[in-house]
Amino acid sequence: MGMNFKIFITLLFSTSLWNATLSAQKVFSCNSRYDADIRVFVTNNRYDADLLVYKVTGQYDAEGNKGLWYFSENKYDAKKSIWFSESRYDAELLIFFVNNRYEAGWRDKQKIHLLY
């Protein structure tokens, strides 16, 4: 392989990873559990949650996999589609919405893979 091709592949791969990381928290709320990537339940207590979520107003504020969520109006713009369950036992991920950006983050990092 030529040097230019290797550089091109390296740049393509690193750019793709960078974009995936930035868009990891852009979510779309589905009406059907079967259309969703993840089933989510909103807890009443932050200590029951796997992830503390802060809703950001701009899509570029939804960086990484840190609990900063931007709700997209279109499924094709989102990285993950979620469905809000009415039962915690039907959910894969338990979340709690926080009022401050600095409070967002994972409480149970064993489930972090769900949003990659």
Backbone as a printed PyTorch tensor [residue, N CA C, xyz], in Angstrom:
tensor([[[  0.8360,  -1.1920,   0.0000],
         [  0.0000,   0.0000,   0.0000],
         [  0.8750,   1.2470,   0.0000]],

        [[  0.4070,   2.2400,  -0.7050],
         [  1.1490,   3.4850,  -0.7510],
         [  0.9480,   4.3100,   0.5040]],

        [[  1.8440,   5.2130,   0.7510],
         [  1.7920,   6.0620,   1.9410],
         [  0.5370,   6.9250,   1.9550]],

        [[  0.1350,   7.4670,   0.7990],
         [ -1.0650,   8.3010,   0.7390],
         [ -2.3170,   7.5130,   1.1280]],

        [[ -2.3890,   6.2680,   0.6920],
         [ -3.5450,   5.4210,   1.0260],
         [ -3.6000,   5.1580,   2.5300]],

        [[ -2.4620,   4.8700,   3.1350],
         [ -2.4060,   4.6310,   4.5850],
         [ -2.8530,   5.8770,   5.3610]],

        [[ -2.4080,   7.0310,   4.9170],
         [ -2.7990,   8.2870,   5.5660],
         [ -4.2990,   8.5070,   5.4050]],

        [[ -4.8150,   8.2500,   4.2060],
         [ -6.2460,   8.4040,   3.9500],
         [ -7.0720,   7.4930,   4.8610]],

        [[ -6.6930,   6.2230,   4.9770],
         [ -7.4210,   5.2640,   5.8290],
         [ -7.3480,   5.7050,   7.2880]],

        [[ -6.1870,   6.1490,   7.7270],
         [ -6.0250,   6.6130,   9.1120],
         [ -6.9240,   7.8110,   9.3950]],

        [[ -6.9500,   8.7760,   8.4780],
         [ -7.7950,   9.9590,   8.6630],
         [ -9.2750,   9.6000,   8.6240]],

        [[ -9.6460,   8.7230,   7.7180],
         [-11.0390,   8.2950,   7.6180],
         [-11.4860,   7.6020,   8.8980]],

        [[-10.6660,   6.7020,   9.4100],
         [-11.0070,   5.9620,  10.6290],
         [-11.0940,   6.8910,  11.8260]],

        [[-10.1190,   7.7750,  11.9900],
         [-10.1210,   8.6700,  13.1550],
         [-11.2720,   9.6680,  13.0740]],

        [[-11.6090,  10.1390,  11.8910],
         [-12.7360,  11.0580,  11.7290],
         [-14.0450,  10.3590,  12.0580]],

        [[-14.2000,   9.1240,  11.6390],
         [-15.4140,   8.3570,  11.9310],
         [-15.5700,   8.1330,  13.4190]],

        [[-14.4870,   7.7990,  14.0960],
         [-14.5630,   7.6040,  15.5470],
         [-14.9050,   8.9080,  16.2450]],

        [[-14.3130,  10.0150,  15.7830],
         [-14.5760,  11.3100,  16.3960],
         [-16.0400,  11.6760,  16.2400]],

        [[-16.6000,  11.5020,  15.0560],
         [-18.0110,  11.8090,  14.8200],
         [-18.9260,  10.9110,  15.6260]],

        [[-18.5860,   9.6290,  15.7540],
         [-19.4140,   8.7040,  16.5390],
         [-19.4160,   9.1070,  18.0100]],

        [[-18.2650,   9.5520,  18.5080],
         [-18.1850,   9.9670,  19.8970],
         [-19.0110,  11.2180,  20.1320]],

        [[-18.9420,  12.1670,  19.2110],
         [-19.6870,  13.4010,  19.3810],
         [-21.1890,  13.1830,  19.3180]],

        [[-21.6220,  12.2490,  18.4920],
         [-23.0550,  12.0680,  18.3180],
         [-23.6280,  10.9720,  19.2030]],

        [[-22.8530,  10.4560,  20.1120],
         [-23.2880,   9.3140,  20.9110],
         [-24.4960,   9.6220,  21.7920]],

        [[-24.7390,  10.8570,  22.1030],
         [-25.8360,  11.2000,  22.9940],
         [-26.9880,  11.9100,  22.2890]],

        [[-27.0200,  11.8940,  20.9830],
         [-28.1700,  12.4220,  20.2460],
         [-29.1900,  11.3010,  20.1760]],

        [[-30.3360,  11.5080,  20.8230],
         [-31.3320,  10.4420,  20.9200],
         [-32.6530,  10.8630,  20.2860]],

        [[-33.3970,   9.8520,  19.9050],
         [-34.7300,  10.0470,  19.3560],
         [-35.6840,   9.1990,  20.1690]],

        [[-36.7850,   9.7780,  20.6150],
         [-37.7760,   9.0700,  21.4100],
         [-38.8180,   8.4250,  20.4930]],

        [[-38.8460,   7.0890,  20.4900],
         [-39.7800,   6.3190,  19.6490],
         [-41.1020,   6.0990,  20.3660]],

        [[-42.1330,   5.8580,  19.5870],
         [-43.4420,   5.5220,  20.1490],
         [-43.6090,   4.0220,  20.3560]],

        [[-42.7720,   3.2400,  19.7210],
         [-42.8810,   1.7900,  19.7950],
         [-41.5960,   1.1810,  20.3390]],

        [[-41.7320,   0.2480,  21.2400],
         [-40.5620,  -0.4200,  21.8060],
         [-39.7930,  -1.1900,  20.7520]],

        [[-40.4660,  -1.6260,  19.7070],
         [-39.8420,  -2.4360,  18.6660],
         [-39.0150,  -1.6040,  17.6890]],

        [[-39.2400,  -0.2960,  17.6610],
         [-38.4550,   0.5970,  16.8140],
         [-37.2230,   1.1450,  17.5370]],

        [[-37.1380,   0.9050,  18.8290],
         [-36.0830,   1.5010,  19.6540],
         [-34.8460,   0.6090,  19.7430]],

        [[-33.7110,   1.2670,  19.9010],
         [-32.4580,   0.5630,  20.1720],
         [-32.3740,   0.1820,  21.6490]],

        [[-32.9380,   1.0510,  22.5040],
         [-32.8400,   0.8620,  23.9580],
         [-34.1790,   1.1670,  24.6120]],

        [[-34.5480,   0.3320,  25.5830],
         [-35.7400,   0.5750,  26.3920],
         [-35.2970,   1.2570,  27.6880]],

        [[-35.9080,   2.4230,  27.9680],
         [-35.4750,   3.2790,  29.0780],
         [-36.6250,   3.4890,  30.0540]],

        [[-36.2950,   3.5240,  31.3360],
         [-37.2710,   3.8620,  32.3660],
         [-36.7290,   5.0310,  33.1730]],

        [[-37.5840,   6.0240,  33.4340],
         [-37.2010,   7.1910,  34.2250],
         [-37.5760,   6.9290,  35.6770]],

        [[-36.5780,   6.8980,  36.5420],
         [-36.8060,   6.6450,  37.9620],
         [-37.1710,   7.9350,  38.6870]],

        [[-37.7620,   7.7790,  39.8470],
         [-38.1000,   8.9260,  40.6970],
         [-36.9540,   9.2910,  41.6310]],

        [[-35.9610,   8.4040,  41.7180],
         [-34.8610,   8.5890,  42.6490],
         [-33.5400,   8.4650,  41.8990]],

        [[-32.6910,   9.4330,  42.0280],
         [-31.3990,   9.4330,  41.3310],
         [-30.5280,   8.2460,  41.7110]],

        [[-30.7040,   7.7190,  42.9160],
         [-29.8690,   6.6120,  43.3800],
         [-30.2950,   5.2690,  42.7990]],

        [[-31.4520,   5.2080,  42.1810],
         [-31.9080,   4.0030,  41.4900],
         [-31.4540,   3.9720,  40.0320]],

        [[-30.9510,   5.0830,  39.5350],
         [-30.6290,   5.2250,  38.1160],
         [-29.2550,   4.6570,  37.7720]],

        [[-29.1640,   4.1530,  36.5360],
         [-27.8740,   3.7430,  35.9750],
         [-27.1500,   4.9570,  35.4080]],

        [[-27.9440,   5.9060,  34.8900],
         [-27.3930,   7.0830,  34.2290],
         [-28.1720,   8.3190,  34.6500]],

        [[-27.4390,   9.3650,  35.0340],
         [-28.0410,  10.6630,  35.3200],
         [-27.9620,  11.4800,  34.0400]],

        [[-29.1180,  11.9410,  33.5610],
         [-29.2070,  12.5940,  32.2580],
         [-29.5560,  14.0670,  32.4140]],

        [[-28.8260,  14.8870,  31.6510],
         [-29.1320,  16.3060,  31.5560],
         [-29.5110,  16.5860,  30.1080]],

        [[-30.6900,  17.1780,  29.8890],
         [-31.1380,  17.5030,  28.5380],
         [-30.5010,  18.8090,  28.0950]],

        [[-29.7090,  18.7420,  27.0350],
         [-29.0670,  19.9320,  26.4880],
         [-29.9410,  20.5130,  25.3900]],

        [[-29.7830,  21.8040,  25.1330],
         [-30.6260,  22.4780,  24.1430],
         [-30.0270,  22.4690,  22.7440]],

        [[-28.7250,  22.2620,  22.6420],
         [-28.0790,  22.2390,  21.3300],
         [-27.4540,  20.8970,  21.0530]],

        [[-27.5450,  20.4440,  19.8100],
         [-27.0250,  19.1230,  19.4680],
         [-25.5130,  19.0210,  19.6510]],

        [[-24.7950,  20.1150,  19.5540],
         [-23.3420,  20.0730,  19.7200],
         [-22.9220,  20.0580,  21.1910]],

        [[-23.8800,  20.2480,  22.0840],
         [-23.6060,  20.1280,  23.5190],
         [-23.6960,  18.6830,  23.9870]],

        [[-24.2140,  17.8110,  23.1420],
         [-24.3720,  16.3930,  23.4820],
         [-23.0890,  15.6540,  23.1250]],

        [[-22.0840,  15.8340,  23.9290],
         [-20.7710,  15.2920,  23.6230],
         [-20.4950,  14.0040,  24.3760]],

        [[-19.8520,  13.0890,  23.7110],
         [-19.4290,  11.8500,  24.3390],
         [-20.5770,  11.0360,  24.9010]],

        [[-20.2460,  10.1680,  25.8080],
         [-21.2150,   9.2720,  26.4400],
         [-21.2490,   9.6120,  27.9290]],

        [[-21.6750,  10.8420,  28.2250],
         [-21.5980,  11.3700,  29.5890],
         [-22.9510,  11.6990,  30.1940]],

        [[-24.0320,  11.3410,  29.5370],
         [-25.3520,  11.6570,  30.0600],
         [-25.8880,  13.0020,  29.6220]],

        [[-25.2400,  13.6190,  28.6480],
         [-25.7210,  14.8740,  28.0840],
         [-26.5100,  14.5160,  26.8290]],

        [[-27.8310,  14.5740,  26.9120],
         [-28.6890,  14.1240,  25.8180],
         [-29.3120,  15.2960,  25.0800]],

        [[-29.2890,  15.1740,  23.7790],
         [-30.0190,  16.0850,  22.8980],
         [-31.0940,  15.2580,  22.2160]],

        [[-32.3490,  15.6690,  22.3560],
         [-33.4530,  14.9370,  21.7450],
         [-33.6820,  15.4560,  20.3320]],

        [[-33.4140,  14.6060,  19.3770],
         [-33.5820,  14.9250,  17.9710],
         [-35.0440,  14.7640,  17.5710]],

        [[-35.4920,  15.5880,  16.6500],
         [-36.8650,  15.4850,  16.1520],
         [-37.0010,  14.4020,  15.0890]],

        [[-35.8740,  13.9490,  14.5500],
         [-35.8770,  12.9450,  13.5000],
         [-35.0050,  11.7630,  13.8880]],

        [[-35.5040,  10.5830,  13.6250],
         [-34.7630,   9.3740,  13.9730],
         [-33.4350,   9.2900,  13.2310]],

        [[-33.4140,   9.7140,  11.9750],
         [-32.1870,   9.5930,  11.1860],
         [-31.0820,  10.5410,  11.6510]],

        [[-31.4090,  11.5650,  12.4310],
         [-30.3980,  12.4680,  12.9740],
         [-29.7890,  11.9520,  14.2790]],

        [[-30.4370,  10.9780,  14.8990],
         [-30.0160,  10.5000,  16.2120],
         [-29.0530,   9.3320,  16.1090]],

        [[-28.2240,   9.1920,  17.1180],
         [-27.3140,   8.0460,  17.2200],
         [-28.0610,   6.8340,  17.7710]],

        [[-28.9540,   7.0750,  18.7130],
         [-29.7350,   5.9970,  19.3240],
         [-31.1960,   6.3870,  19.3950]],

        [[-32.0500,   5.4060,  19.1930],
         [-33.4820,   5.6210,  19.3930],
         [-33.8640,   4.9260,  20.6950]],

        [[-34.6590,   5.6270,  21.5030],
         [-35.0470,   5.0870,  22.8070],
         [-36.5660,   5.0320,  22.9140]],

        [[-37.0260,   4.1610,  23.7580],
         [-38.4460,   4.0370,  24.0580],
         [-38.5860,   4.1080,  25.5740]],

        [[-39.4790,   4.9820,  26.0360],
         [-39.6980,   5.1460,  27.4670],
         [-40.7150,   4.1230,  27.9510]],

        [[-40.2540,   3.2300,  28.7820],
         [-41.0870,   2.1840,  29.3460],
         [-41.8470,   2.7100,  30.5690]],

        [[-43.0140,   2.1570,  30.8040],
         [-43.7750,   2.5150,  32.0070],
         [-43.3930,   1.6370,  33.1940]],

        [[-42.6040,   0.6080,  32.9480],
         [-42.1770,  -0.3050,  34.0050],
         [-40.6580,  -0.4230,  34.0100]],

        [[-40.0700,  -0.3450,  35.1590],
         [-38.6170,  -0.4760,  35.2770],
         [-38.1400,  -1.8660,  34.8860]],

        [[-39.0230,  -2.8600,  35.0210],
         [-38.6580,  -4.2430,  34.7220],
         [-38.6590,  -4.5350,  33.2270]],

        [[-39.2180,  -3.6350,  32.4460],
         [-39.2500,  -3.7760,  30.9980],
         [-38.1320,  -2.9640,  30.3380]],

        [[-37.3160,  -2.3130,  31.1460],
         [-36.2750,  -1.4130,  30.6300],
         [-34.8930,  -2.0380,  30.7500]],

        [[-34.0340,  -1.6260,  29.8340],
         [-32.6270,  -2.0310,  29.8750],
         [-31.7840,  -1.0100,  30.6300]],

        [[-32.2590,   0.2330,  30.6370],
         [-31.4990,   1.3270,  31.2240],
         [-32.4150,   2.1800,  32.0940]],

        [[-31.9860,   2.4180,  33.3240],
         [-32.7270,   3.2770,  34.2460],
         [-32.0430,   4.6390,  34.2770]],

        [[-32.8270,   5.6880,  34.0240],
         [-32.2540,   7.0360,  34.0190],
         [-32.9980,   7.9380,  35.0000]],

        [[-32.3420,   9.0270,  35.3310],
         [-32.9320,  10.0720,  36.1540],
         [-32.5020,  11.3920,  35.5400]],

        [[-33.4670,  12.2860,  35.2850],
         [-33.1520,  13.5890,  34.7190],
         [-32.7110,  14.5470,  35.8210]],

        [[-31.5330,  15.1500,  35.6340],
         [-30.9860,  16.0950,  36.6030],
         [-31.1650,  17.5220,  36.0880]],

        [[-31.0820,  18.4740,  37.0000],
         [-31.2960,  19.8840,  36.6680],
         [-30.0310,  20.6240,  36.2470]],

        [[-28.8740,  20.0410,  36.5280],
         [-27.6100,  20.7150,  36.2400],
         [-26.7030,  19.8360,  35.3890]],

        [[-26.0470,  20.4530,  34.4460],
         [-25.1480,  19.7490,  33.5270],
         [-24.0600,  18.9690,  34.2610]],

        [[-23.4960,  19.5570,  35.3010],
         [-22.3900,  18.9230,  36.0220],
         [-22.8090,  17.6660,  36.7870]],

        [[-24.1090,  17.4630,  36.9830],
         [-24.5880,  16.2750,  37.6860],
         [-24.6900,  15.0500,  36.7810]],

        [[-24.6880,  15.2610,  35.4760],
         [-24.8690,  14.1680,  34.5220],
         [-23.6970,  13.1920,  34.5850]],

        [[-24.0070,  11.9200,  34.3590],
         [-22.9510,  10.9120,  34.3110],
         [-23.4610,   9.5310,  34.6770]],

        [[-22.5930,   8.5710,  34.4690],
         [-22.9370,   7.1710,  34.7250],
         [-22.7930,   6.8370,  36.1960]],

        [[-23.7870,   6.1630,  36.7280],
         [-23.7160,   5.6120,  38.0790],
         [-23.3600,   4.1380,  38.0000]],

        [[-23.8090,   3.4490,  36.9270],
         [-23.4940,   2.0440,  36.7010],
         [-22.8080,   1.9300,  35.3380]],

        [[-21.4900,   1.9150,  35.3530],
         [-20.7340,   1.9080,  34.1020],
         [-20.7920,   0.5610,  33.3810]],

        [[-21.3860,  -0.4430,  33.9940],
         [-21.5500,  -1.7260,  33.3150],
         [-22.5300,  -1.6130,  32.1530]],

        [[-23.3410,  -0.5770,  32.1460],
         [-24.3270,  -0.3960,  31.0850],
         [-23.9230,   0.6650,  30.0650]],

        [[-22.7310,   1.1760,  30.1900],
         [-22.2630,   2.2480,  29.2990],
         [-22.2650,   1.8090,  27.8330]],

        [[-22.0880,   0.5280,  27.6050],
         [-22.0520,   0.0060,  26.2240],
         [-23.3730,   0.1960,  25.4920]],

        [[-24.4660,   0.3640,  26.2120],
         [-25.7650,   0.5200,  25.5770],
         [-25.8550,   1.7650,  24.7020]],

        [[-25.0540,   2.7660,  24.9950],
         [-25.1200,   4.0190,  24.2410],
         [-23.9400,   4.2230,  23.2970]],

        [[-23.1860,   3.1720,  23.0440],
         [-22.1110,   3.2640,  22.0380],
         [-22.6010,   2.7400,  20.7240]]])
